[in-house]
């Protein structure tokens, strides 16, 4: 899926670092174009990189208000009549396209039943991608689920779900924590990346996509790459792309599984202990990745798609268990050199909090030895 916003953002960042002319050469465009997007970014921030309307401000030949009122009156009385029929039978002195524009402007259009066709078109585009070519990641707050909330409070269960989902096959990976933070997001992608690499996935061909939330060290005014981006790109060799602000449709695959796991798991399951929660969420994730057929993907399971188009990847890649990110983060902090001078974890948190730069320097920490549930 093309993402002009992400390309413009990278172009602007390159221009700020190396200048407009070198940037224009690298991105195969003109200096004028680079200057335009750089100016818009400096004036409006990330919102300035969105697509601008090309509609003219003044239209001399626009249909008169008198004709518009007549079209609206006829359409209100004859709701099933199309623009061409209305023009023909009532001799409207404008084109049928102008009449369609009036329909739309006054919210007089009928609901079109062609969503299935749009989905098929997008399905065709995604079917050409490689497995793990793009992974969408997002967080889901769990304290607004009526069936889960009382259990969460009484059993001290996780409050936030961290999700990563491969767009092509639909394989999902899950992490859980009691809060949303940049540090938790980083240990989650490290945990997933190390598993992917151990199963034969070339991380240099993987692109992670996220929104601009603070859990990724990003805001609308972020100018420099966050620690999240640096870990992905400099430690693991992946790419990191950001979606436009508020454009959640770019992460639709991840948003979809958030709805599914609420409907099919959190709204149905009951837990009597923390062990019960981890056991059931692990079982559900295995079911999702290996047994649940996806009608959007020709009624195939993620595992079947993986075996069909990427037989070189170890099928065990679907079996990464959901992880307790609080424990994973505590494990990394305790191994950090900064921790040695403190008597307990609570003293470390009180002094440093989740001090990301001190925890995530340009080196790896092996999470694959961390016990699964």
C-alpha positions in Angstrom: 0.0 0.0 0.0 1.5 3.3 -1.0 2.0 5.8 1.8 2.9 9.3 0.4 2.8 10.7 3.9 5.6 8.5 5.1 7.7 9.2 2.0 7.2 13.0 2.5 8.2 12.7 6.1 11.4 10.9 5.2 12.1 13.4 2.5 11.7 16.3 4.9 13.9 14.7 7.5 16.6 14.1 4.9 16.4 17.7 3.7 16.7 19.1 7.2 19.8 17.0 7.7 21.6 17.3 4.3 19.9 20.2 2.5 17.3 20.6 -0.2 19.4 19.9 -3.3 20.9 16.6 -2.1 17.5 15.6 -1.0 15.9 16.3 -4.4 18.6 14.2 -6.0 18.2 11.2 -3.6 14.3 11.3 -3.9 14.3 11.9 -7.7 12.3 15.1 -7.4 12.7 18.8 -7.8 14.1 21.3 -5.3 10.9 23.2 -5.5 9.0 20.1 -4.3 11.3 19.5 -1.4 11.1 23.2 -0.4 7.3 23.0 -0.6 6.9 20.0 1.8 9.7 21.2 4.1 7.9 24.6 4.4 4.5 23.0 5.1 6.1 20.7 7.7 7.8 23.6 9.5 4.5 25.6 9.5 2.0 22.9 10.3 3.9 19.9 11.6 2.8 16.4 10.5 -0.6 17.6 9.4 1.2 19.7 6.7 2.4 16.6 5.0 -1.1 15.3 4.2 -2.5 15.5 0.7 -3.7 18.9 -0.2 -7.0 19.5 -2.1 -6.5 20.5 -5.7 -10.0 21.9 -6.1 -10.2 25.5 -7.4 -11.3 28.2 -5.0 -13.5 29.9 -7.6 -15.7 28.1 -10.3 -17.2 30.7 -12.8 -19.2 28.0 -14.6 -20.7 26.4 -11.5 -24.4 25.5 -11.6 -26.6 28.3 -10.4 -28.3 28.2 -7.1 -31.7 28.2 -8.8 -30.9 25.0 -10.7 -29.5 23.4 -7.6 -32.7 24.1 -5.7 -34.7 22.5 -8.5 -32.6 19.4 -8.6 -32.8 19.1 -4.8 -36.6 19.4 -4.9 -36.9 16.8 -7.6 -34.5 14.4 -5.9 -36.3 14.7 -2.6 -39.6 13.7 -4.3 -38.1 11.1 -6.7 -35.5 9.3 -4.5 -34.9 6.5 -6.9 -34.2 8.6 -10.0 -30.6 8.8 -11.2 -28.9 11.9 -12.5 -29.2 11.0 -16.2 -32.9 10.2 -16.0 -33.6 13.4 -14.1 -31.8 15.5 -16.7 -33.6 13.7 -19.6 -37.1 13.8 -18.2 -37.1 17.3 -16.7 -34.7 18.9 -19.2 -32.3 20.1 -16.5 -29.8 22.6 -18.2 -26.6 21.1 -16.8 -24.7 17.8 -17.2 -25.6 14.6 -15.3 -22.2 14.8 -13.5 -23.2 18.3 -12.2 -26.5 16.8 -11.0 -24.5 14.0 -9.2 -22.3 16.6 -7.6 -25.5 18.3 -6.3 -26.8 15.0 -4.9 -23.5 14.5 -3.0 -23.4 18.1 -1.7 -26.8 17.8 -0.3 -26.4 14.3 1.0 -29.0 12.9 -1.3 -27.0 9.9 -2.6 -28.2 6.4 -2.0 -25.9 3.9 -0.2 -23.9 2.0 -2.6 -23.7 -1.7 -2.2 -20.2 -2.3 -3.6 -18.1 -2.7 -0.5 -17.3 -6.3 -1.4 -15.8 -5.2 -4.7 -13.6 -2.7 -2.9 -12.4 -5.4 -0.5 -11.6 -7.7 -3.4 -9.5 -5.1 -5.1 -7.4 -4.5 -1.9 -7.2 -8.2 -1.3 -5.6 -8.6 -4.7 -3.0 -6.0 -3.9 -2.1 -7.6 -0.6 -2.0 -11.1 -2.1 1.2 -10.1 -4.0 3.1 -9.2 -0.9 5.6 -11.5 0.9 4.9 -12.9 4.3 6.3 -10.5 6.9 6.9 -7.8 4.3 4.9 -5.5 6.5 3.9 -5.9 10.2 1.4 -3.5 11.7 1.7 -2.8 15.4 -0.7 -1.1 17.8 -1.9 -1.2 21.4 -5.4 -2.0 22.7 -6.6 -0.7 26.1 -8.6 -3.5 27.8 -10.3 -1.6 30.7 -13.4 -0.8 28.6 -14.5 -4.4 28.0 -17.4 -5.1 30.4 -16.8 -8.8 30.7 -13.0 -8.5 31.3 -12.9 -5.4 33.5 -14.1 -6.9 36.8 -11.7 -9.9 36.4 -8.8 -7.5 35.5 -9.4 -5.5 38.7 -9.9 -8.5 41.0 -7.0 -10.7 39.6 -4.6 -7.8 38.8 -4.6 -8.8 35.1 -3.0 -6.8 32.2 -4.6 -3.5 31.2 -3.0 -3.1 27.8 -2.5 -5.4 24.8 0.4 -4.9 22.4 -0.3 -6.4 19.0 1.8 -7.1 16.0 0.2 -8.6 12.9 1.7 -9.7 9.5 -0.4 -8.2 6.8 0.0 -11.0 4.2 -0.7 -14.2 6.2 -2.4 -12.6 9.1 -0.1 -14.1 11.8 -0.4 -12.2 15.0 1.9 -11.8 18.1 0.7 -10.5 21.4 2.2 -8.9 24.5 0.5 -7.7 27.7 1.3 -5.1 30.3 -0.2 -3.0 33.0 0.5 0.2 31.2 1.4 1.7 27.8 4.9 3.0 27.4 7.8 3.3 25.0 9.9 0.9 26.9 7.2 -1.8 26.8 6.8 -1.2 23.0 10.5 -1.7 22.4 10.9 -4.9 24.4 7.8 -6.3 22.5 9.2 -5.7 19.0 12.6 -7.0 20.2 10.9 -10.2 21.5 9.0 -10.6 18.1 12.0 -9.8 15.9 14.3 -12.3 17.7 11.7 -15.0 17.2 11.2 -14.1 13.5 15.0 -14.2 12.9 15.3 -17.6 14.7 12.6 -19.0 12.3 14.4 -17.9 9.1 12.9 -14.5 8.4 15.2 -11.9 6.9 14.6 -8.8 9.1 16.1 -6.5 6.5 13.0 -7.1 4.3 10.6 -6.5 7.2 8.8 -3.1 7.6 7.1 -2.3 10.9 4.2 0.2 10.7 2.8 2.1 13.7 0.8 5.2 14.4 2.2 8.4 16.0 1.4 7.5 19.6 3.6 8.3 22.6 4.0 4.5 23.2 6.3 4.7 20.2 8.1 7.8 21.4 6.2 9.9 18.8 4.0 12.9 18.7 2.7 15.2 16.0 5.8 17.5 16.5 8.4 14.7 16.6 11.4 15.8 14.6 14.0 13.1 15.3 13.7 9.3 15.1 12.5 7.9 18.4 14.3 5.1 20.3 11.6 2.8 19.0 12.6 3.6 15.4 16.3 3.4 16.2 16.0 -0.1 17.8 14.1 -1.4 14.7 16.4 0.2 12.1 19.8 0.3 13.7 19.7 -2.8 15.9 17.6 -5.2 13.8 17.9 -3.7 10.3 14.1 -3.4 9.8 12.3 -0.5 8.3 9.8 1.6 10.4 7.0 3.5 8.7 4.5 5.9 10.4 0.9 6.3 9.3 -0.7 9.8 8.9 -2.3 11.2 12.1 -5.7 9.8 12.6 -5.6 7.6 9.5 -6.3 4.3 11.3 -7.3 2.6 8.0 -3.6 2.3 7.3 -3.4 -0.1 10.2 -6.8 -1.8 9.4 -5.4 -5.3 9.7 -4.3 -4.7 13.3 -7.6 -2.8 14.1 -9.5 -5.8 12.8 -7.8 -8.3 15.1 -8.4 -6.0 18.1 -12.2 -6.2 17.3 -12.0 -10.0 16.8 -10.1 -10.7 20.0 -12.6 -8.7 22.0 -15.6 -10.4 20.4 -14.1 -14.0 20.4 -12.0 -14.0 23.6 -12.4 -11.1 26.1 -16.2 -11.0 25.8 -16.5 -14.8 26.4 -13.8 -16.1 28.7 -13.7 -16.1 32.5 -10.5 -16.5 34.5 -9.9 -17.7 38.1 -6.2 -16.8 38.3 -3.3 -15.1 36.4 -2.2 -18.6 35.3 -5.7 -19.2 33.9 -5.4 -16.0 31.8 -2.0 -16.8 30.4 -3.0 -20.3 29.6 -6.2 -19.3 27.8 -4.7 -16.4 25.8 -1.9 -18.6 24.6 -4.4 -21.2 23.5 -6.5 -18.6 21.7 -3.5 -17.2 19.9 -2.5 -20.7 18.7 -6.0 -21.2 17.5 -6.0 -17.9 15.7 -2.7 -18.5 13.9 -3.1 -22.2 13.0 -6.8 -23.2 13.0 -9.0 -20.1 12.5 -9.9 -19.8 8.8 -10.1 -16.2 7.4 -12.9 -15.6 4.8 -11.1 -12.5 3.7 -8.1 -14.7 2.7 -9.9 -17.4 0.8 -10.9 -19.3 3.9 -7.3 -20.2 4.7 -5.6 -20.1 8.1 -2.4 -18.0 8.6 -0.4 -21.2 8.9 -1.8 -22.5 5.6 -0.9 -19.3 3.8 2.6 -19.3 5.3 3.3 -22.9 4.2 1.9 -22.1 0.7 3.9 -19.0 -0.2 6.9 -19.1 2.3 7.9 -22.7 2.9 11.4 -21.6 3.7 10.1 -20.0 7.0 9.9 -22.4 10.0 6.2 -23.0 10.7 7.0 -22.7 14.4 6.9 -18.9 13.7 3.2 -19.0 14.5 3.8 -20.4 18.0 5.4 -17.5 19.7 3.5 -17.4 23.1 1.9 -14.1 24.3 4.4 -12.5 26.7 4.2 -10.6 30.0 6.0 -7.4 29.0 6.2 -6.2 32.6 8.3 -9.2 33.4 10.3 -8.9 30.2 11.1 -5.3 30.9 12.1 -6.1 34.5 14.4 -8.8 33.2 16.1 -6.3 30.9 16.4 -3.6 33.5 17.9 -6.0 36.0 20.6 -6.9 33.5 21.3 -3.2 32.8 24.5 -1.7 34.2 22.5 1.2 35.7 20.7 -1.3 37.9 23.7 -2.5 39.9 23.8 0.5 42.2 20.2 0.0 43.3 18.9 -2.4 46.0 15.6 -3.1 44.3 13.5 -2.6 41.2 11.3 0.0 43.1 14.4 2.1 43.8 15.3 2.0 40.1 11.9 3.0 39.0 11.7 5.8 41.5 15.0 7.3 40.3 14.9 6.6 36.6 11.5 5.4 35.6 11.7 3.6 32.3 14.7 5.6 31.2 14.8 4.4 27.6 18.2 5.7 26.4 19.9 3.9 29.3 18.1 0.6 28.5 18.1 0.5 24.8 21.5 1.2 23.5 22.7 -0.1 20.1 22.9 -3.8 21.2 20.7 -6.8 21.6 19.4 -8.5 24.7 18.4 -12.1 24.2 14.7 -12.6 25.1 14.3 -16.0 23.6 15.5 -17.6 26.8 12.6 -16.0 28.7 10.2 -18.7 30.0 6.9 -18.9 28.1 3.5 -19.4 29.8 
